[in-house]
Amino acid sequence: MSLLTLLPFIVLIGAMFLMTRSAKKKQQQAVDMRNQMQPGSGVRTIGGMYATVKEVNEDTVLLDAGPGVDLLFAKNAIGAVLSDDEYNRIVHGIEHDLKADADIVPDDASSLTESDDAPAASDEKSVDLGKKDVDAEPADDAVAAETKADSEPKKSDGEADAK
C-alpha cells in the first residue's frame, strides 16, 4: 500500500489523539481546582448554586448555602471555585470599586480642552462650521403639506363610492 492511501487514517488517529489529550488536560485542571478547595471559599455547583465551603472530605464537600442550610455534595458536582471578589459580587452584590483605583476619564472631550486656571469661554463667539440652510422655509412647507395629505382619509381599490 502506498503512503497516500494511509494518510487519511493517520490524520484521523492524530486528531483523535489530540482531542483526548485536551480533554484529559481539562479534567486534570478540574481535579486540581477541586483539590484546592478549602473551608471559607465560595463555589458554584454544576447546577448553578452558589455556596460557601464549610468542610472538605475525601469525595464530598459540605456547603453552607444560607443561614442554617448545609448541603452535602460530591466533589465532582463543584463547577468552579470562585475568588472572594467574584463570589461577593455575585452573591452579595458587593462591587469592588475599580474607579477609585484608576484615573478618572471624562465622558466627553470638552473637559480636556478647558483648564482650571483659564476663565470660561462663554463670552467668546461660537464658530459655525456647518452649511447654512438656504431653503429652510420650502422644506417646512413640504412637511406641512405632507402631514395634511396624511390626515385626510384615502380611498382604496376595494371600497366603492356607490352603495
Secondary structure, DSSP 8 states (H G I E B T S, - for coil): --HHHHHHHHHHHHHHHHHHHHHHHHHHHHHHHHHT--TT-EEEETTS-EEEEEEE-SSEEEEEEETTEEEEEEGGGEEEEE-HHHHIIIII-----HHHHS----SSSHHHH--SSS--GGGS-----S---TTHHHHHHHHHHHHHHHHS----TT--S--
